[in-house]
């Protein structure tokens, strides 16, 4: 009989809390967007306001701001729902999300998901840091949710070629409890909590340069 996996043991309580939280939130403002066909043209038009921070083509050039191009549709929709409801807070996003209708959220998610993901930053790779990042990713089994190519799936975010500074900040926020997660991200606080700052830096470096 195989011994229990410590990483899985850390994740399961968070996954259970996520499920219970989803049940508790049923009927409140934090509900999934009803299934309907997205309007990409409307999503593109609505995304004009997002370009100031997230870039005209969804590729961020602003420190601390994530790229949205190529992100998973479900992840984007849920994050906008969380911002709109107040379950996730951001001084920049709160007033923007508060004005979004369900149709706006559906269209924005589909539009950004349709765009080509950002390219990794140019320049020579630091082999030692890349190797260190692989070890951290294997240790915490990041691919079990985000897929082995880190392109994300459903509510699990695409983290390949995301901005290094944003990845580092996000993991730091999950570690400190500043960001509690939601949906598939509900496991992240338990995953990030035991990570050292060196491990966070290594995984952020590696993922930001993963095509």
N, CA, C and O of each residue as an XYZ file, in Angstrom:
844
protein
N       0.849     -1.202      0.000
C       0.000      0.000      0.000
C       0.876      1.241      0.000
O       1.827      1.332      0.777
N       0.559      2.204     -0.873
C       1.362      3.428     -0.943
C       1.040      4.320      0.243
O      -0.106      4.381      0.689
N       2.048      5.010      0.751
C       1.821      5.948      1.851
C       1.112      7.179      1.339
O       1.163      7.486      0.148
N       0.454      7.881      2.234
C      -0.296      9.082      1.843
C       0.640     10.139      1.305
O       1.739     10.324      1.827
N       0.225     10.817      0.288
C       1.021     11.879     -0.327
C       0.862     13.148      0.507
O      -0.257     13.648      0.619
N       1.938     13.701      1.104
C       1.810     14.915      1.938
C       1.225     16.080      1.188
O       0.430     16.836      1.748
N       1.607     16.254     -0.108
C       1.083     17.375     -0.890
C      -0.419     17.246     -1.048
O      -1.148     18.228     -0.911
N      -0.897     16.012     -1.343
C      -2.335     15.806     -1.501
C      -3.051     16.041     -0.172
O      -4.167     16.560     -0.141
N      -2.395     15.653      0.929
C      -3.007     15.844      2.235
C      -3.210     17.316      2.539
O      -4.171     17.692      3.209
N      -2.280     18.169      2.032
C      -2.457     19.603      2.252
C      -3.582     20.158      1.407
O      -4.301     21.061      1.836
N      -3.741     19.615      0.188
C      -4.695     20.179     -0.753
C      -6.118     19.773     -0.432
O      -7.037     20.573     -0.611
N      -6.331     18.534      0.044
C      -7.688     18.047      0.245
C      -8.525     18.910      1.185
O      -9.681     19.188      0.866
N      -7.988     19.353      2.348
C      -8.822     20.217      3.199
C      -9.274     21.474      2.483
O     -10.414     21.904      2.657
N      -8.400     22.075      1.678
C      -8.778     23.290      0.953
C      -9.840     22.980     -0.086
O     -10.769     23.761     -0.293
N      -9.692     21.814     -0.748
C     -10.689     21.440     -1.756
C     -12.039     21.221     -1.108
O     -13.071     21.588     -1.669
N     -12.034     20.609      0.101
C     -13.288     20.394      0.805
C     -13.913     21.716      1.210
O     -15.128     21.886      1.111
N     -13.080     22.665      1.671
C     -13.617     23.972      2.037
C     -14.198     24.674      0.821
O     -15.220     25.355      0.912
N     -13.535     24.500     -0.320
C     -14.039     25.113     -1.553
C     -15.416     24.574     -1.900
O     -16.316     25.337     -2.253
N     -15.585     23.232     -1.798
C     -16.877     22.625     -2.101
C     -17.946     23.118     -1.145
O     -19.049     23.471     -1.563
N     -17.618     23.142      0.139
C     -18.593     23.614      1.122
C     -18.917     25.087      0.900
O     -20.061     25.515      1.056
N     -17.887     25.858      0.532
C     -18.126     27.273      0.268
C     -19.036     27.478     -0.914
O     -19.895     28.359     -0.904
N     -18.843     26.650     -1.953
C     -19.695     26.773     -3.140
C     -21.143     26.459     -2.801
O     -22.061     27.099     -3.313
N     -21.347     25.451     -1.919
C     -22.710     25.117     -1.504
C     -23.317     26.257     -0.707
O     -24.479     26.615     -0.895
N     -22.502     26.829      0.198
C     -23.011     27.912      1.040
C     -23.347     29.151      0.242
O     -24.245     29.911      0.607
N     -22.616     29.359     -0.863
C     -22.826     30.557     -1.657
C     -23.945     30.410     -2.681
O     -24.297     31.369     -3.366
N     -24.500     29.211     -2.781
C     -25.586     29.005     -3.752
C     -26.730     29.956     -3.447
O     -27.171     30.082     -2.305
N     -27.196     30.614     -4.479
C     -28.311     31.541     -4.298
C     -27.878     32.944     -3.958
O     -28.720     33.837     -3.864
N     -26.560     33.175     -3.766
C     -26.075     34.510     -3.482
C     -25.541     35.125     -4.752
O     -25.715     34.580     -5.842
N     -24.870     36.295     -4.603
C     -24.344     36.994     -5.776
C     -23.218     36.219     -6.435
O     -22.952     36.404     -7.623
N     -22.545     35.343     -5.670
C     -21.431     34.596     -6.241
C     -21.974     33.313     -6.842
O     -21.940     32.265     -6.198
N     -22.463     33.380     -8.039
C     -22.999     32.224     -8.736
C     -22.404     32.186    -10.127
O     -22.059     33.231    -10.677
N     -22.277     31.001    -10.708
C     -21.713     30.923    -12.057
C     -22.606     31.605    -13.061
O     -23.822     31.682    -12.882
N     -21.988     32.108    -14.136
C     -22.736     32.767    -15.186
C     -23.543     31.731    -15.958
O     -23.007     30.703    -16.371
N     -24.817     31.999    -16.149
C     -25.688     31.059    -16.846
C     -25.148     30.772    -18.238
O     -24.636     31.660    -18.919
N     -25.270     29.515    -18.647
C     -24.756     29.104    -19.953
C     -25.482     29.836    -21.071
O     -26.712     29.853    -21.121
N     -24.728     30.425    -21.944
C     -25.278     31.108    -23.113
C     -24.119     31.377    -24.054
O     -22.962     31.421    -23.634
N     -24.433     31.555    -25.315
C     -23.388     31.816    -26.292
C     -22.773     33.189    -26.047
O     -23.482     34.178    -25.864
N     -21.450     33.234    -26.047
C     -20.758     34.505    -25.852
C     -20.722     35.288    -27.156
O     -20.722     34.710    -28.243
N     -20.692     36.594    -27.034
C     -20.598     37.500    -28.173
C     -19.174     38.056    -28.188
O     -18.846     38.957    -27.415
N     -18.331     37.515    -29.068
C     -16.934     37.931    -29.091
C     -16.771     39.396    -29.468
O     -15.900     40.085    -28.937
N     -17.611     39.873    -30.388
C     -17.515     41.276    -30.783
C     -17.820     42.179    -29.598
O     -17.149     43.190    -29.392
N     -18.827     41.815    -28.825
C     -19.165     42.592    -27.634
C     -18.059     42.486    -26.595
O     -17.756     43.457    -25.902
N     -17.453     41.298    -26.486
C     -16.352     41.126    -25.549
C     -15.160     41.978    -25.922
O     -14.514     42.566    -25.054
N     -14.862     42.049    -27.220
C     -13.753     42.884    -27.692
C     -14.020     44.343    -27.388
O     -13.120     45.064    -26.959
N     -15.264     44.789    -27.609
C     -15.611     46.182    -27.332
C     -15.490     46.488    -25.843
O     -14.964     47.532    -25.457
N     -15.983     45.569    -25.006
C     -15.928     45.784    -23.556
C     -14.502     45.760    -23.041
O     -14.185     46.407    -22.043
N     -13.634     45.004    -23.728
C     -12.247     44.872    -23.290
C     -11.437     46.134    -23.523
O     -10.312     46.245    -23.036
N     -11.995     47.090    -24.262
C     -11.276     48.336    -24.491
C     -10.881     49.020    -23.202
O      -9.794     49.590    -23.102
N     -11.770     48.968    -22.202
C     -11.481     49.601    -20.923
C     -10.403     48.845    -20.151
O      -9.714     49.423    -19.311
N     -10.262     47.557    -20.437
C      -9.279     46.730    -19.738
C      -7.857     46.983    -20.244
O      -6.877     46.703    -19.552
N      -7.766     47.523    -21.479
C      -6.468     47.669    -22.129
C      -5.538     48.616    -21.390
O      -4.318     48.488    -21.490
N      -6.095     49.562    -20.651
C      -5.267     50.539    -19.935
C      -4.259     49.836    -19.033
O      -3.105     50.253    -18.933
N      -4.704     48.766    -18.379
C      -3.818     48.038    -17.461
C      -3.332     46.712    -18.051
O      -2.161     46.359    -17.909
N      -4.227     45.984    -18.709
C      -3.916     44.628    -19.154
C      -3.358     44.556    -20.571
O      -3.020     43.471    -21.044
N      -3.256     45.688    -21.252
C      -2.695     45.705    -22.593
C      -3.753     45.588    -23.673
O      -4.789     44.953    -23.478
N      -3.484     46.204    -24.810
C      -4.469     46.250    -25.889
C      -4.831     44.865    -26.401
O      -5.966     44.642    -26.822
N      -3.892     43.940    -26.371
C      -4.153     42.578    -26.842
C      -4.171     41.577    -25.692
O      -3.977     40.378    -25.889
N      -4.412     42.098    -24.476
C      -4.468     41.235    -23.310
C      -3.121     40.838    -22.762
O      -3.045     40.001    -21.863
N      -2.051     41.420    -23.282
C      -0.698     41.127    -22.802
C      -0.209     42.326    -21.995
O       0.036     43.398    -22.549
N      -0.073     42.143    -20.726
C       0.253     43.245    -19.824
C       1.707     43.679    -19.944
O       2.621     42.861    -20.047
N       1.888     45.002    -19.927
C       3.231     45.572    -19.861
C       3.385     46.346    -18.560
O       4.348     47.092    -18.383
N       2.431     46.163    -17.650
C       2.410     46.926    -16.404
C       2.803     46.031    -15.230
O       2.268     44.934    -15.070
N       3.724     46.498    -14.427
C       4.200     45.743    -13.275
C       3.047     45.357    -12.358
O       2.217     46.194    -12.005
N       3.002     44.100    -11.979
C       2.001     43.621    -11.040
C       0.635     43.352    -11.632
O      -0.283     42.959    -10.912
N       0.482     43.556    -12.936
C      -0.813     43.354    -13.593
C      -0.722     42.132    -14.493
O       0.189     42.060    -15.318
N      -1.625     41.173    -14.368
C      -1.518     39.950    -15.152
C      -1.903     40.121    -16.611
O      -2.712     40.984    -16.955
N      -1.324     39.301    -17.457
C      -1.793     39.170    -18.831
C      -3.042     38.305    -18.816
O      -3.123     37.334    -18.063
N      -4.019     38.659    -19.651
C      -5.269     37.919    -19.713
C      -5.401     37.118    -21.007
O      -6.236     36.217    -21.089
N      -4.604     37.426    -22.000
C      -4.685     36.749    -23.292
C      -4.411     35.261    -23.138
O      -3.412     34.864    -22.538
N      -5.309     34.434    -23.686
C      -5.123     32.994    -23.632
C      -5.477     32.368    -22.301
O      -5.308     31.163    -22.116
N      -5.971     33.179    -21.361
C      -6.390     32.653    -20.067
C      -7.640     31.801    -20.260
O      -8.369     32.000    -21.232
N      -7.899     30.869    -19.371
C      -9.076     30.026    -19.526
C     -10.347     30.840    -19.299
O     -10.410     31.685    -18.407
N     -11.347     30.571    -20.116
C     -12.617     31.287    -20.070
C     -13.245     31.199    -18.679
O     -13.628     32.215    -18.099
N     -13.348     29.974    -18.148
C     -14.012     29.780    -16.857
C     -13.287     30.513    -15.734
O     -13.927     31.096    -14.859
N     -11.948     30.485    -15.753
C     -11.189     31.188    -14.712
C     -11.478     32.683    -14.757
O     -11.720     33.299    -13.719
N     -11.455     33.273    -15.955
C     -11.705     34.705    -16.089
C     -13.108     35.068    -15.610
O     -13.288     36.046    -14.884
N     -14.095     34.281    -16.016
C     -15.470     34.584    -15.621
C     -15.623     34.528    -14.109
O     -16.215     35.423    -13.507
N     -15.088     33.475    -13.493
C     -15.225     33.348    -12.044
C     -14.516     34.476    -11.306
O     -15.040     34.981    -10.313
N     -13.338     34.882    -11.767
C     -12.636     35.963    -11.072
C     -13.420     37.264    -11.158
O     -13.468     38.024    -10.191
N     -14.035     37.527    -12.303
C     -14.865     38.736    -12.435
C     -16.090     38.653    -11.534
O     -16.503     39.655    -10.950
N     -16.670     37.470    -11.419
C     -17.800     37.292    -10.499
C     -17.358     37.533     -9.059
O     -18.066     38.184     -8.292
N     -16.185     37.009     -8.691
C     -15.678     37.226     -7.328
C     -15.407     38.697     -7.057
O     -15.720     39.198     -5.978
N     -14.824     39.395     -8.034
C     -14.590     40.829     -7.862
C     -15.923     41.563     -7.727
O     -16.070     42.431     -6.867
N     -16.882     41.219     -8.563
C     -18.171     41.908     -8.550
C     -18.896     41.708     -7.229
O     -19.558     42.624     -6.743
N     -18.782     40.533     -6.649
C     -19.490     40.224     -5.406
C     -18.753     40.715     -4.162
O     -19.345     40.825     -3.088
N     -17.452     41.011     -4.309
C     -16.650     41.395     -3.153
C     -15.934     40.225     -2.514
O     -15.220     40.406     -1.528
N     -16.109     39.012     -3.060
C     -15.415     37.845     -2.522
C     -13.906     37.952     -2.767
O     -13.110     37.407     -2.003
N     -13.523     38.648     -3.825
C     -12.129     38.979     -4.073
C     -12.055     40.485     -4.213
O     -12.894     41.088     -4.883
N     -11.057     41.104     -3.586
C     -10.991     42.557     -3.551
C      -9.761     43.095     -4.268
O      -8.681     42.507     -4.217
N      -9.952     44.227     -4.937
C      -8.867     44.934     -5.599
C      -9.311     46.369     -5.798
O     -10.402     46.621     -6.311
N      -8.475     47.308     -5.398
C      -8.836     48.720     -5.560
C      -9.093     49.060     -7.020
O      -9.958     49.876     -7.335
N      -8.335     48.428     -7.907
C      -8.494     48.717     -9.337
C      -9.693     47.994     -9.928
O     -10.431     48.570    -10.727
N      -9.897     46.738     -9.544
C     -10.921     45.907    -10.173
C     -12.312     46.083     -9.580
O     -13.304     45.917    -10.290
N     -12.409     46.414     -8.302
C     -13.729     46.499     -7.656
C     -14.702     47.406     -8.399
O     -15.809     46.968     -8.714
N     -14.333     48.659     -8.695
C     -15.290     49.537     -9.377
C     -15.577     49.117    -10.811
O     -16.661     49.385    -11.329
N     -14.623     48.466    -11.456
C     -14.833     47.999    -12.826
C     -15.815     46.839    -12.837
O     -16.781     46.842    -13.600
N     -15.567     45.848    -11.992
C     -16.403     44.647    -11.963
C     -17.810     44.942    -11.476
O     -18.757     44.268    -11.881
N     -17.962     45.936    -10.617
C     -19.291     46.252    -10.074
C     -20.280     46.646    -11.164
O     -21.490     46.505    -10.986
N     -19.773     47.139    -12.289
C     -20.634     47.608    -13.376
C     -20.928     46.529    -14.417
O     -21.712     46.760    -15.337
N     -20.314     45.362    -14.286
C     -20.438     44.330    -15.306
C     -21.715     43.509    -15.129
O     -22.062     43.111    -14.017
N     -22.396     43.268    -16.226
C     -23.540     42.370    -16.228
C     -23.049     40.941    -16.444
O     -21.881     40.726    -16.767
N     -23.936     39.972    -16.268
C     -23.564     38.592    -16.553
C     -23.102     38.443    -18.004
O     -22.128     37.744    -18.284
N     -23.808     39.103    -18.920
C     -23.436     39.018    -20.332
C     -22.059     39.625    -20.571
O     -21.273     39.086    -21.351
N     -21.757     40.748    -19.903
C     -20.432     41.365    -20.028
C     -19.346     40.389    -19.605
O     -18.334     40.236    -20.289
N     -19.563     39.732    -18.477
C     -18.577     38.800    -17.939
C     -18.390     37.613    -18.881
O     -17.265     37.184    -19.138
N     -19.488     37.095    -19.385
C     -19.416     35.979    -20.327
C     -18.640     36.371    -21.582
O     -17.796     35.617    -22.068
N     -18.939     37.559    -22.095
C     -18.295     38.010    -23.332
C     -16.814     38.320    -23.130
O     -15.989     38.004    -23.987
N     -16.480     38.936    -22.005
C     -15.082     39.248    -21.724
C     -14.258     37.982    -21.553
O     -13.143     37.884    -22.066
N     -14.812     37.011    -20.830
C     -14.094     35.753    -20.644
C     -13.796     35.075    -21.964
O     -12.685     34.596    -22.189
N     -14.801     35.036    -22.844
C     -14.629     34.387    -24.144
C     -13.635     35.148    -25.010
O     -12.837     34.542    -25.725
N     -13.682     36.475    -24.947
C     -12.788     37.274    -25.785
C     -11.328     37.079    -25.398
O     -10.493     36.782    -26.252
N     -11.018     37.242    -24.122
C      -9.627     37.098    -23.705
C      -9.133     35.668    -23.907
O      -7.968     35.456    -24.242
N     -10.016     34.686    -23.706
C      -9.626     33.294    -23.920
C      -9.308     33.015    -25.382
O      -8.544     32.099    -25.685
N      -9.885     33.793    -26.292
C      -9.676     33.579    -27.726
C      -8.350     34.157    -28.227
O      -7.921     33.841    -29.337
N      -7.703     34.994    -27.427
C      -6.478     35.651    -27.856
C      -5.257     34.751    -27.671
O      -5.257     33.853    -26.830
N      -4.236     34.999    -28.454
C      -2.995     34.229    -28.337
C      -2.298     34.567    -27.027
O      -2.178     35.742    -26.681
N      -1.838     33.558    -26.293
C      -1.152     33.809    -25.020
C       0.116     34.628    -25.233
O       0.668     34.639    -26.333
N       0.576     35.306    -24.204
C       1.819     36.084    -24.336
C       3.015     35.175    -24.556
O       3.031     34.024    -24.118
N       4.009     35.708    -25.240
C       5.260     34.966    -25.438
C       6.130     35.134    -24.199
O       6.053     36.164    -23.529
N       6.952     34.145    -23.884
C       7.889     34.289    -22.760
C       8.824     35.470    -23.015
O       9.052     35.832    -24.169
N       9.364     36.069    -21.969
C      10.280     37.196    -22.164
C      11.527     36.773    -22.923
O      12.007     35.647    -22.789
N      12.036     37.692    -23.715
C      13.241     37.408    -24.492
C      14.459     37.380    -23.571
O      14.431     37.910    -22.460
N      15.507     36.764    -24.050
C      16.749     36.745    -23.286
C      17.161     35.333    -22.923
O      16.362     34.398    -22.978
N      18.414     35.199    -22.554
C      18.958     33.893    -22.190
C      18.340     33.394    -20.894
O      18.053     34.174    -19.986
N      18.141     32.085    -20.822
C      17.573     31.487    -19.616
C      18.671     31.188    -18.600
O      19.786     30.809    -18.959
N      18.336     31.364    -17.339
C      19.219     30.975    -16.248
C      18.925     29.503    -15.954
O      17.917     29.183    -15.324
N      19.797     28.619    -16.406
C      19.565     27.189    -16.269
C      19.364     26.745    -14.828
O      18.522     25.891    -14.553
N      20.129     27.318    -13.911
C      20.020     26.926    -12.508
C      18.653     27.309    -11.941
O      18.045     26.538    -11.199
N      18.175     28.499    -12.292
C      16.865     28.934    -11.794
C      15.744     28.126    -12.435
O      14.755     27.810    -11.774
N      15.887     27.790    -13.713
C      14.884     26.955    -14.364
C      14.807     25.585    -13.690
O      13.720     25.064    -13.444
N      15.970     25.013    -13.396
C      16.007     23.710    -12.732
C      15.398     23.785    -11.340
O      14.692     22.874    -10.909
N      15.676     24.878    -10.643
C      15.106     25.058     -9.306
C      13.587     25.173     -9.391
O      12.871     24.651     -8.536
N      13.097     25.861    -10.430
C      11.662     26.000    -10.611
C      10.987     24.669    -10.867
O       9.901     24.412    -10.348
N      11.624     23.816    -11.669
C      11.073     22.487    -11.948
C      10.930     21.688    -10.648
O       9.920     21.016    -10.440
N      11.929     21.759     -9.784
C      11.880     21.030     -8.519
C      10.716     21.497     -7.648
O      10.036     20.683     -7.024
N      10.494     22.799     -7.611
C       9.387     23.330     -6.801
C       8.054     22.880     -7.383
O       7.154     22.472     -6.649
N       7.932     22.955     -8.697
C       6.688     22.571     -9.369
C       6.381     21.097     -9.132
O       5.228     20.732     -8.900
N       7.408     20.248     -9.188
C       7.208     18.828     -8.924
C       6.867     18.589     -7.458
O       6.033     17.742     -7.138
N       7.504     19.327     -6.583
C       7.263     19.171     -5.148
C       5.821     19.479     -4.785
O       5.208     18.764     -3.993
N       5.277     20.544     -5.365
C       3.920     20.966     -5.020
C       2.872     20.543     -6.049
O       1.704     20.916     -5.944
N       3.295     19.770     -7.034
C       2.393     19.147     -8.003
C       1.492     20.178     -8.696
O       0.278     19.999     -8.793
N       2.112     21.249     -9.168
C       1.351     22.320     -9.820
C       0.607     21.826    -11.063
O      -0.477     22.311    -11.387
N       1.207     20.855    -11.748
C       0.590     20.358    -12.969
C      -0.671     19.566    -12.751
O      -1.416     19.337    -13.704
N      -0.947     19.131    -11.516
C      -2.143     18.336    -11.265
C      -3.412     19.147    -11.467
O      -4.461     18.582    -11.777
N      -3.335     20.453    -11.298
C      -4.495     21.325    -11.535
C      -4.327     22.161    -12.800
O      -5.263     22.319    -13.583
N      -3.132     22.688    -12.983
C      -2.888     23.624    -14.091
C      -2.480     22.926    -15.384
O      -2.188     23.595    -16.376
N      -2.455     21.619    -15.393
C      -2.011     20.766    -16.477
C      -0.486     20.767    -16.596
O       0.194     21.672    -16.112
N       0.016     19.746    -17.243
C       1.473     19.590    -17.326
C       2.115     20.685    -18.169
O       3.292     20.998    -17.995
N       1.336     21.270    -19.087
C       1.887     22.380    -19.886
C       1.536     23.732    -19.279
O       1.871     24.776    -19.840
N       0.857     23.714    -18.127
C       0.505     24.916    -17.357
C      -0.384     25.883    -18.137
O      -0.404     27.082    -17.861
N      -1.125     25.342    -19.120
C      -2.057     26.158    -19.897
C      -3.388     26.338    -19.188
O      -4.254     27.064    -19.675
N      -3.565     25.684    -18.039
C      -4.798     25.819    -17.288
C      -5.910     24.944    -17.844
O      -5.820     24.429    -18.959
N      -6.957     24.787    -17.049
C      -8.104     23.984    -17.460
C      -9.302     24.404    -16.631
O      -9.258     24.381    -15.401
N     -10.381     24.789    -17.318
C     -11.601     25.221    -16.635
C     -11.272     26.357    -15.648
O     -10.786     27.411    -16.059
N     -11.536     26.140    -14.351
C     -11.301     27.203    -13.373
C      -9.846     27.306    -12.921
O      -9.486     28.244    -12.210
N      -9.022     26.367    -13.319
C      -7.593     26.435    -12.987
C      -6.903     27.339    -14.001
O      -6.981     27.106    -15.208
N      -6.242     28.353    -13.513
C      -5.689     29.400    -14.379
C      -4.552     28.915    -15.261
O      -3.820     27.988    -14.914
N      -4.423     29.564    -16.413
C      -3.214     29.431    -17.217
C      -2.104     30.195    -16.498
O      -2.261     31.380    -16.203
N      -0.995     29.536    -16.215
C       0.120     30.199    -15.533
C       1.382     30.193    -16.393
O       2.362     30.857    -16.052
N       1.371     29.457    -17.496
C       2.509     29.486    -18.418
C       2.620     30.854    -19.063
O       1.624     31.412    -19.522
N       3.819     31.390    -19.100
C       4.157     32.693    -19.694
C       3.413     33.868    -19.078
O       3.274     34.922    -19.700
N       2.931     33.680    -17.844
C       2.362     34.816    -17.109
C       3.516     35.684    -16.601
O       4.646     35.208    -16.491
N       3.241     36.935    -16.297
C       4.293     37.837    -15.810
C       4.927     37.282    -14.540
O       4.227     36.835    -13.631
N       6.252     37.313    -14.485
C       6.971     36.799    -13.325
C       6.597     37.558    -12.056
O       6.368     36.954    -11.008
N       6.535     38.884    -12.154
C       6.232     39.656    -10.945
C       4.824     39.379    -10.441
O       4.584     39.369     -9.234
N       3.891     39.154    -11.364
C       2.527     38.865    -10.946
C       2.421     37.472    -10.318
O       1.726     37.296     -9.317
N       3.102     36.489    -10.896
C       3.100     35.152    -10.315
C       3.679     35.177     -8.904
O       3.149     34.550     -7.986
N       4.762     35.906     -8.753
C       5.402     35.992     -7.433
C       4.478     36.677     -6.426
O       4.367     36.243     -5.279
N       3.819     37.747     -6.863
C       2.895     38.449     -5.974
C       1.706     37.568     -5.606
O       1.299     37.521     -4.445
N       1.149     36.870     -6.593
C      -0.016     36.022     -6.340
C       0.309     34.922     -5.338
O      -0.452     34.683     -4.401
N       1.444     34.254     -5.539
C       1.833     33.198     -4.609
C       2.095     33.775     -3.216
O       1.754     33.157     -2.207
N       2.698     34.954     -3.170
C       2.917     35.607     -1.879
C       1.619     35.963     -1.187
O       1.502     35.829      0.031
N       0.634     36.420     -1.964
C      -0.671     36.763     -1.384
C      -1.402     35.521     -0.888
O      -2.041     35.553      0.164
N      -1.311     34.420     -1.647
C      -1.915     33.173     -1.186
C      -1.225     32.688      0.087
O      -1.880     32.208      1.012
N       0.095     32.816      0.125
C       0.869     32.366      1.295
C       0.484     33.162      2.542
O       0.326     32.591      3.621
N       0.334     34.468      2.396
C       0.043     35.325      3.545
C      -1.428     35.322      3.938
O      -1.785     35.774      5.026
N      -2.279     34.814      3.055
C      -3.713     34.840      3.334
C      -4.396     36.081      2.811
O      -5.608     36.231      2.967
N      -3.631     36.991      2.183
C      -4.216     38.196      1.603
C      -5.219     37.830      0.515
O      -6.254     38.479      0.366
N      -4.901     36.790     -0.236
C      -5.827     36.267     -1.246
C      -6.202     34.853     -0.846
O      -5.340     33.988     -0.694
N      -7.488     34.628     -0.679
C      -7.942     33.343     -0.175
C      -8.330     32.358     -1.263
O      -8.505     31.170     -0.992
N      -8.463     32.837     -2.478
C      -8.824     31.934     -3.563
C     -10.322     31.754     -3.661
O     -11.090     32.326     -2.888
N     -10.715     30.962     -4.614
C     -12.123     30.670     -4.851
C     -12.201     29.710     -6.011
O     -11.340     29.736     -6.890
N     -13.207     28.866     -6.039
C     -13.305     27.881     -7.095
C     -12.092     26.965     -7.045
O     -11.713     26.480     -5.979
N     -11.489     26.733     -8.197
C     -10.322     25.853     -8.256
C      -9.139     26.445     -7.493
O      -8.243     25.711     -7.076
N      -9.130     27.774     -7.305
C      -8.029     28.415     -6.586
C      -8.157     28.243     -5.075
O      -7.303     28.707     -4.320
N      -9.216     27.581     -4.639
C      -9.412     27.383     -3.203
C      -8.297     26.575     -2.563
O      -8.075     26.688     -1.357
N      -7.592     25.764     -3.340
C      -6.490     24.966     -2.799
C      -5.212     25.768     -2.642
O      -4.297     25.335     -1.942
N      -5.129     26.940     -3.287
C      -3.861     27.650     -3.366
C      -3.310     28.144     -2.027
O      -2.096     28.069     -1.835
N      -4.112     28.641     -1.098
C      -3.526     29.065      0.174
C      -2.777     27.939      0.878
O      -1.687     28.158      1.407
N      -3.353     26.727      0.891
C      -2.678     25.605      1.533
C      -1.434     25.180      0.774
O      -0.462     24.733      1.383
N      -1.449     25.313     -0.550
C      -0.277     24.963     -1.353
C       0.837     25.970     -1.131
O       1.997     25.593     -0.961
N       0.485     27.264     -1.131
C       1.497     28.318     -1.058
C       2.029     28.536      0.355
O       3.161     28.993      0.518
N       1.244     28.223      1.372
C       1.649     28.546      2.747
C       3.018     27.986      3.127
O       3.823     28.714      3.709
N       3.315     26.719      2.822
C       4.639     26.202      3.221
C       5.768     26.590      2.279
O       6.927     26.293      2.569
N       5.475     27.230      1.180
C       6.520     27.593      0.228
C       7.420     28.681      0.806
O       6.941     29.632      1.424
N       8.717     28.533      0.601
C       9.642     29.577      1.015
C       9.639     30.685     -0.042
O       9.147     30.495     -1.154
N      10.188     31.830      0.319
C      10.272     32.929     -0.650
C      11.171     32.532     -1.821
O      10.945     32.947     -2.958
N      12.187     31.729     -1.529
C      13.075     31.266     -2.600
C      12.325     30.350     -3.552
O      12.513     30.427     -4.766
N      11.477     29.481     -3.011
C      10.682     28.588     -3.855
C       9.691     29.374     -4.701
O       9.499     29.072     -5.879
N       9.066     30.372     -4.108
C       8.122     31.210     -4.856
C       8.840     31.904     -6.005
O       8.332     31.947     -7.125
N      10.017     32.446     -5.730
C      10.781     33.108     -6.777
C      11.180     32.159     -7.885
O      11.160     32.529     -9.059
N      11.543     30.933     -7.523
C      11.979     29.953     -8.517
C      10.825     29.531     -9.416
O      10.985     29.454    -10.634
N       9.667     29.259     -8.829
C       8.537     28.808     -9.646
C       8.014     29.939    -10.523
O       7.585     29.698    -11.651
N       8.045     31.169    -10.018
C       7.601     32.322    -10.815
C       8.532     32.540    -12.005
O       8.081     32.847    -13.109
N       9.827     32.380    -11.774
C      10.798     32.526    -12.859
C      10.556     31.480    -13.929
O      10.505     31.801    -15.116
N      10.407     30.232    -13.517
C      10.238     29.139    -14.472
C       8.939     29.295    -15.265
O       8.959     29.226    -16.494
N       7.814     29.505    -14.582
C       6.533     29.562    -15.273
C       6.449     30.751    -16.235
O       5.853     30.639    -17.306
N       7.033     31.866    -15.864
C       6.969     33.039    -16.720
C       7.711     32.796    -18.032
O       7.461     33.470    -19.031
N       8.613     31.839    -18.019
C       9.408     31.542    -19.218
C       8.994     30.237    -19.883
O       9.653     29.766    -20.810
N       7.898     29.655    -19.405
C       7.381     28.441    -20.015
C       6.477     28.811    -21.174
O       5.520     29.560    -20.982
N       6.752     28.307    -22.381
C       5.963     28.725    -23.566
C       4.526     28.223    -23.506
O       3.741     28.487    -24.417
